[in-house]
Structures are given as C-alpha cells and as structure tokens.
C-alpha cells in the first residue's frame, strides 16, 4: 500500500494553542499540522490567530524552528448570509503567512445554488494565496454526503475554479452512508488531503449523537468499525492523511495531547502496513 505523509489535525489536540500544536506535531513525528484560526463552535476554546499578531508570529517561529509544514487551516462556514470577500480575506492572508496549502470548508446552507456561488467566490479569493478550499460533507450540514459534495465541487470546477477540492473524512463517509464505489469515481486532483479516524460503532439513530461522536468520541485507526482499508484503496496515493481524532474520554483521564497524538500516529502507521 502506498505511503502517505501524516498531519496532526487541530481537533485531535484542541486544548493546545497553535504554537503548541506545531510543537506537539513535531515531537510526535508528524510531517504536517492542521491549525484552526477560526473556532468551529462558540463554546470551543479560541486562539485568535487572525487578530493576535504576537500569537501568529510565535506560531510562524515554531513552524520555522521545527520544520513542520501547515497542511490545512479551518474552519470556514459558507452560510446563507456569508459575504465571502468581507468575511474571509483576513483568513486568507493568515493562511498564506502560515504557509498553509489547504482550507477546510463547511457548507452550512441548504440552498445549493447559493452555496455553489459562494464556494466559487471562495475559490477565487483563495487563488492568489495558493490555497485550495476543500468542501467537506457532514450529515448535519447542507452538504450531507459524498454525492452532494461531488456535485457542488464539480459545478465549481466546471466554472473554471480548478482549486476547488473535496474533503473526505472517514467519520463522515461512514455516518453519511456514502459509498466507497462513489468515492472511487472522484478525480484524484480533487483530493489534496484526506481526514482519517475510526468510528466507535454502528451509526446512531440520533443526529445529535452522531454530532457528539464527531466532536468528542472518535476512535484511532483500526480500533473501530469503519472500512478504512477500503477507504485507503479508493483515495489517491501519497496524499497527506490528516488524523482528526478527538478522544475526550482519554483527555479527561489525563492522557496528554502528545500521548494522544502519538497513539493516533502509531495506529495510522500500523494500518498502512496491513
């Protein structure tokens, strides 16, 4: 099986500041790190990389010192009221300063025509910064599954935005009941990185429970029920695998962020050897 570089996703070690995320990724042996300049929820701890220039400079210094590269930055939400240029220009500037290559994008809009327009505008805004927006499907958003994401990204690319990409997260692939056969049809150039984790069991009946699992109770690769070997066969070889594996129970038991990052990486490496 082809080897993939590994990235430490922010959600795996969300209690850490961005400079400490970089340091932890380096110490654990990752190739990349993912950073979160914009919190995903109002309750989440926030480290204001967009406005705190001291924090941004320190993060850049750690990147320089460790040699870790920034893969993705997150999370941009395309909502009905989103004004792409006004809302996201500073995010692009910071992404470029961090040396990031990819952006995680959520489609929080049930109107797909408007979502396509906003995603196209986002790709246009990102282009001069060398950034590739990745639309991630999640079953509780306006882009609920792989096929909806394929359609939206396809429309945007057909309109001339060749930096429009699609993000596959192993958790959402499973929980949205998307099919590996459909994933195999996605052009390889649409996927510049993939998020890897395992799932704790069968798909829950409640969307609230799916959301809770997604944010706090995933499994390390090989420790759950997802068809990760099938996923790895269906994605492009050598793309970075972002290990997005929140494990709140372990954190509450006192397992450190570094230990959890190393556990995630050890399991992922073992999976690739099978």
DANORVEN-V600379 format. One record per residue. N is the residue number from 1. RES is the residue in one small letter. SS is DSSP state (h for helix, s for strand, l for the rest). PSI is psi in whole degrees, -180 to 180 (* if undefined). Layout:
# DANORVEN-V600379
((N | RES | SS | PSI) (N | RES | SS | PSI))
This chain:
# DANORVEN-V600379
((1 | x | l | 141) (2 | x | l | 146) (3 | x | l | 145) (4 | x | l | 139) (5 | x | l | 161) (6 | x | s | 143) (7 | x | s | 139) (8 | x | s | 112) (9 | x | l | 150) (10 | x | h | -40) (11 | x | h | -23) (12 | x | h | -32) (13 | x | h | 50) (14 | x | l | -17) (15 | x | l | -13) (16 | x | l | 150) (17 | x | l | 161) (18 | x | h | -44) (19 | x | h | -38) (20 | x | h | -30) (21 | x | h | -45) (22 | x | h | -47) (23 | x | h | -43) (24 | x | h | -42) (25 | x | h | -43) (26 | x | h | -46) (27 | x | h | -34) (28 | x | h | -15) (29 | x | l | 20) (30 | x | l | 162) (31 | x | l | -31) (32 | x | s | 169) (33 | x | s | 149) (34 | x | s | 136) (35 | x | s | 155) (36 | x | l | 83) (37 | x | l | -22) (38 | x | l | 122) (39 | x | l | 151) (40 | x | l | -28) (41 | x | l | 157) (42 | x | l | -26) (43 | x | l | -18) (44 | x | l | 145) (45 | x | l | 137) (46 | x | l | 133) (47 | x | l | 105) (48 | x | l | 73) (49 | x | l | -27) (50 | x | l | -26) (51 | x | l | -20) (52 | x | l | 97) (53 | x | h | -30) (54 | x | h | -44) (55 | x | h | -42) (56 | x | h | -44) (57 | x | h | -40) (58 | x | h | -39) (59 | x | h | -45) (60 | x | h | -37) (61 | x | h | -43) (62 | x | h | -39) (63 | x | h | -45) (64 | x | h | -44) (65 | x | h | -37) (66 | x | h | -23) (67 | x | l | 2) (68 | x | l | 138) (69 | x | s | 150) (70 | x | s | 121) (71 | x | s | -77) (72 | x | s | 156) (73 | x | s | 151) (74 | x | s | 168) (75 | x | s | 132) (76 | x | s | 129) (77 | x | s | 122) (78 | x | s | 108) (79 | x | s | 168) (80 | x | l | -35) (81 | x | l | 6) (82 | x | l | 134) (83 | x | l | 102) (84 | x | h | -51) (85 | x | h | -46) (86 | x | h | -40) (87 | x | h | -30) (88 | x | h | 3) (89 | x | h | -44) (90 | x | h | -37) (91 | x | h | -42) (92 | x | h | -43) (93 | x | h | -44) (94 | x | h | -40) (95 | x | h | -44) (96 | x | h | -39) (97 | x | h | -35) (98 | x | h | -14) (99 | x | l | 21) (100 | x | l | 160) (101 | x | l | -26) (102 | x | s | 155) (103 | x | s | 133) (104 | x | s | 126) (105 | x | s | 132) (106 | x | s | 138) (107 | x | s | 86) (108 | x | s | 59) (109 | x | l | 122) (110 | x | l | -14) (111 | x | l | 100) (112 | x | h | -28) (113 | x | h | -46) (114 | x | h | -38) (115 | x | h | -41) (116 | x | h | -43) (117 | x | h | -44) (118 | x | h | -38) (119 | x | h | -39) (120 | x | h | -42) (121 | x | h | -38) (122 | x | h | -43) (123 | x | h | -39) (124 | x | h | -42) (125 | x | h | -37) (126 | x | h | -25) (127 | x | h | -49) (128 | x | l | -19) (129 | x | l | 1) (130 | x | l | 27) (131 | x | l | 146) (132 | x | s | 104) (133 | x | s | 131) (134 | x | s | 116) (135 | x | s | 121) (136 | x | s | 126) (137 | x | l | 138) (138 | x | l | 135) (139 | x | l | -16) (140 | x | l | 4) (141 | x | l | -174) (142 | x | l | -11) (143 | x | l | 92) (144 | x | l | -22) (145 | x | l | 176) (146 | x | h | -43) (147 | x | h | -35) (148 | x | h | -42) (149 | x | h | -41) (150 | x | h | -43) (151 | x | h | -48) (152 | x | h | -49) (153 | x | h | -40) (154 | x | h | -42) (155 | x | h | -42) (156 | x | h | -40) (157 | x | h | -38) (158 | x | h | -27) (159 | x | l | 3) (160 | x | l | 6) (161 | x | l | 87) (162 | x | l | 4) (163 | x | l | 5) (164 | x | l | 126) (165 | x | s | 169) (166 | x | s | 132) (167 | x | s | 124) (168 | x | l | 124) (169 | x | s | 126) (170 | x | h | -34) (171 | x | h | -50) (172 | x | h | -32) (173 | x | h | -45) (174 | x | h | -51) (175 | x | h | -22) (176 | x | l | 1) (177 | x | l | 29) (178 | x | l | 157) (179 | x | l | 142) (180 | x | h | -30) (181 | x | h | -36) (182 | x | h | -35) (183 | x | h | -37) (184 | x | l | -18) (185 | x | l | -9) (186 | x | l | 126) (187 | x | l | 140) (188 | x | h | -32) (189 | x | h | -8) (190 | x | h | -14) (191 | x | l | 102) (192 | x | l | -16) (193 | x | s | 163) (194 | x | s | 143) (195 | x | s | 132) (196 | x | s | 134) (197 | x | l | -179) (198 | x | s | 167) (199 | x | l | 148) (200 | x | l | -12) (201 | x | l | -163) (202 | x | l | 164) (203 | x | l | 123) (204 | x | l | 155) (205 | x | l | -30) (206 | x | l | 131) (207 | x | h | -33) (208 | x | h | -38) (209 | x | h | -37) (210 | x | h | -44) (211 | x | h | -41) (212 | x | h | -46) (213 | x | h | -44) (214 | x | h | -37) (215 | x | h | -16) (216 | x | h | -12) (217 | x | s | 66) (218 | x | l | 177) (219 | x | s | 153) (220 | x | l | 150) (221 | x | l | 131) (222 | x | l | -10) (223 | x | l | 8) (224 | x | l | -150) (225 | x | l | -1) (226 | x | l | 153) (227 | x | l | 76) (228 | x | h | -31) (229 | x | h | -40) (230 | x | h | -40) (231 | x | h | -47) (232 | x | h | -30) (233 | x | h | -24) (234 | x | h | -12) (235 | x | l | 164) (236 | x | l | 145) (237 | x | l | 147) (238 | x | l | 0) (239 | x | l | 146) (240 | x | s | 141) (241 | x | s | 115) (242 | x | s | 118) (243 | x | s | 98) (244 | x | l | 96) (245 | x | l | 79) (246 | x | l | 131) (247 | x | s | 76) (248 | x | h | -35) (249 | x | h | -44) (250 | x | h | -41) (251 | x | h | -42) (252 | x | h | -22) (253 | x | l | -2) (254 | x | l | 7) (255 | x | l | 124) (256 | x | l | 163) (257 | x | h | -41) (258 | x | h | -44) (259 | x | h | -41) (260 | x | h | -39) (261 | x | h | -39) (262 | x | h | -38) (263 | x | h | -44) (264 | x | h | -45) (265 | x | h | -42) (266 | x | h | -45) (267 | x | h | -41) (268 | x | h | -42) (269 | x | h | -40) (270 | x | h | -38) (271 | x | h | -40) (272 | x | h | -20) (273 | x | h | -14) (274 | x | l | *))
